[in-house]
Amino acid sequence: MRCPYCEHRESKVIDSRYTEEYTCIRRRRECLSCKERFTTYERLEDLPLMVIKRNGQRELFDRNKIKTGLLKACEKRPISQEQLDQLINNVEKTLRNDMIQEVHSTEIGELVMNYLKELDEVAYVRFASVYRQFTDLNIFIKELEGLLKEKSRD
């Protein structure tokens, strides 16, 4: 690491600490030439994950969009913020573990619904009704019947 003061290329690490989210490491360094101290941050380089929307447009993956939808579906349900964050982490981890650079929004929605179904069935039905754009009561009833059949098998 090049010193910002004298541009010497060698330094030693004095202290290393994780940030609050454990997403990067903060390192205090000391230049071996001028003895000045400076801070560097080390982060894991993420591949950008592009989402292909229903209309064909592409945009960067945004955790906040998932969270917004989940907050609406989970309103007045006994689900903590930590549980929602963990659900979103699981979705993102699944997508990134596949090492793909583009994913259809429908795949993300299905992943969210799979995790949400295990967490809270009412929130699942709320999310599914918006995500799958139920247009009439019959489609909604079929979804509920499928959920009841799965529950009776377990």
C-alpha positions in Angstrom: 0.0 0.0 0.0 1.5 3.3 -1.0 1.8 5.9 1.7 -0.3 9.0 1.1 2.4 11.2 2.7 5.7 10.1 1.1 4.4 7.6 -1.5 6.7 4.9 -0.1 5.3 1.4 -1.1 5.8 -0.5 2.1 3.9 -0.2 5.3 3.0 -2.4 8.3 -0.4 -3.1 9.7 -0.8 -1.8 13.3 -4.5 -2.6 13.9 -7.3 -4.4 12.0 -11.0 -4.2 12.8 -14.2 -5.2 11.1 -16.9 -2.6 10.4 -20.3 -2.9 12.1 -21.8 -4.9 9.2 -18.7 -7.1 8.8 -18.6 -6.0 5.2 -15.0 -4.7 5.2 -11.9 -4.5 7.3 -10.5 -1.2 8.6 -6.7 -1.3 8.8 -4.4 1.2 10.5 -1.0 1.3 8.8 2.3 2.9 9.5 4.7 3.8 6.7 8.0 2.1 7.1 9.8 5.2 5.6 8.2 8.3 7.2 6.4 6.6 10.1 3.2 8.5 9.4 0.0 6.5 10.0 -3.0 6.2 7.7 -6.2 4.1 7.3 -7.2 1.7 4.6 -10.3 -0.3 4.0 -10.4 -3.8 2.5 -13.6 -5.0 0.9 -14.7 -8.1 -0.9 -15.3 -7.2 -4.5 -18.9 -8.1 -5.5 -19.8 -8.8 -9.1 -22.6 -6.5 -10.1 -25.9 -8.4 -10.2 -28.2 -7.2 -12.9 -32.0 -7.8 -12.6 -34.0 -8.3 -15.8 -37.4 -6.8 -15.2 -40.6 -8.1 -16.8 -40.5 -5.3 -19.4 -36.9 -6.3 -20.4 -35.2 -3.4 -18.8 -32.1 -4.2 -16.7 -31.1 -2.5 -13.4 -28.8 -3.2 -10.6 -30.0 -5.6 -7.8 -31.3 -3.5 -4.9 -32.0 -5.1 -1.5 -34.2 -2.1 -0.6 -36.8 -3.0 -3.2 -37.2 -6.5 -1.7 -37.4 -4.9 1.8 -40.1 -2.5 0.7 -42.3 -5.3 -0.6 -41.7 -7.4 2.4 -42.6 -4.6 4.8 -45.9 -4.1 3.1 -46.6 -7.9 3.2 -45.5 -8.2 6.8 -47.4 -5.2 8.1 -49.0 -6.0 11.5 -47.5 -9.5 11.5 -45.2 -10.8 14.3 -42.0 -10.6 12.1 -39.0 -8.8 13.3 -36.7 -6.6 11.2 -33.9 -9.1 11.9 -36.0 -11.9 10.4 -36.7 -9.8 7.3 -33.0 -8.9 7.0 -32.1 -12.5 7.3 -34.6 -13.5 4.6 -33.1 -10.8 2.2 -29.6 -12.0 3.1 -30.7 -15.6 2.2 -32.1 -14.5 -1.1 -29.0 -12.5 -2.0 -26.7 -15.2 -0.9 -28.6 -17.8 -3.1 -28.3 -15.5 -6.1 -24.7 -14.7 -5.6 -23.7 -18.3 -4.9 -25.0 -19.2 -8.4 -22.3 -16.9 -9.7 -24.6 -15.4 -12.3 -24.5 -11.8 -13.4 -28.1 -11.5 -14.6 -31.3 -12.8 -13.0 -34.9 -12.4 -13.9 -37.0 -10.5 -11.4 -39.4 -13.5 -11.5 -36.7 -15.7 -10.0 -36.1 -13.2 -7.2 -39.8 -13.1 -6.5 -40.1 -16.9 -6.3 -37.1 -17.0 -4.0 -38.6 -14.4 -1.7 -41.9 -16.3 -1.6 -40.2 -19.6 -0.8 -38.5 -18.1 2.2 -41.5 -16.1 3.2 -43.8 -19.1 3.1 -41.6 -20.8 5.8 -41.6 -17.6 7.9 -45.3 -16.5 7.9 -48.1 -17.9 5.7 -50.2 -14.7 5.9 -47.4 -12.5 4.8 -46.7 -15.1 2.1 -50.3 -14.8 0.7 -50.1 -11.0 0.9 -46.8 -10.9 -1.0 -48.0 -13.5 -3.5 -51.2 -11.6 -4.2 -49.3 -8.5 -5.3 -46.3 -10.3 -6.9 -48.4 -12.7 -8.9 -51.0 -10.0 -9.7 -54.0 -12.0 -8.8 -56.8 -10.7 -11.0 -59.7 -12.5 -9.5 -60.8 -14.4 -6.5 -60.5 -17.8 -8.2 -56.7 -17.5 -8.6 -56.4 -16.3 -5.0 -58.4 -19.3 -3.8 -56.3 -21.7 -5.8 -53.1 -20.3 -4.2 -54.7 -20.8 -0.7 -55.8 -24.3 -1.6 -52.2 -25.1 -2.7 -50.9 -23.7 0.6 -53.4 -25.8 2.6 -52.4 -29.0 0.7 -48.7 -28.4 1.5 -49.6 -27.8 5.1 -51.6 -31.0 5.4 -48.7 -33.0 3.9 -46.4 -31.7 6.6 
